[in-house]
Amino acid sequence: MAPRILLARHGQTEWSLLGKHTGRTDIPLIDEGRRGAKLLGERLHRAPWSGLEGVEVRTSPLVRASETCALAGFADRASDWGALMEWNYGAYEGLTQAEIQADRPDWFIWRDGVPDGETLADLGARADKVVEWARSADRDVLVFAHGHILRVLGARWLGLDPSFAARIRLDPTSLSILGWAYGSPAVDHWNDTSHLEV
């Protein structure tokens, strides 16, 4: 079996609801985020997933991801991994796009990056480590992480430049699956939030 990677974005936080760039600030889930994490877990414990027995699980150490992992029912199998942390937004941490564009009207994170933070190339290099790990054995993996790192991970799984991540949206508590088609890396599912529609 060729390995697949299941991507779970963390649940809603106060900052994600407000559109603030939340990199390394350790923001907890809000009630809506906790509810979504439980619903995601219920989905992954029903057929066809049936609890994903044999799947290796890793999570970002940041509380919004690790809490999502725990509420989804995978904490006992998960290992923290710094490679899954969100983009370090440097001077733009906690700011909205509108606040940043008040000073830099044409600013676009995927092109212009962030001052005093991590470069897109750095983020891509971390995503490459995750891809290498996911493909390293004959088993599926499940990761709990953050919007921008998971979008870059999707781009790198496909062998595309990290900037391709600008074109693939990812909502809180979504489930995405990266797999294979005819021997080439492919997207099986992306940004699936159907478990939240109850």
Secondary structure, DSSP 4 states (H G I P E B T S, - for coil): ----EEEEE---BHHHHHTB--SSS-PPB-HHHHHHHHHHHHHHHSTTTTT-TT-EEEE-SSHHHHHHHHHTT-GGGEEE-GGGSPP--GGGTT-BHHHHHHH-TT--HHHH--TTS--HHHHHHHHHHHHHHHTSSSS-EEEEE-HHHHHHHHHHHTT--GGGGGG----TT-EEEEEEETTEEEEEEEEE-GGG--
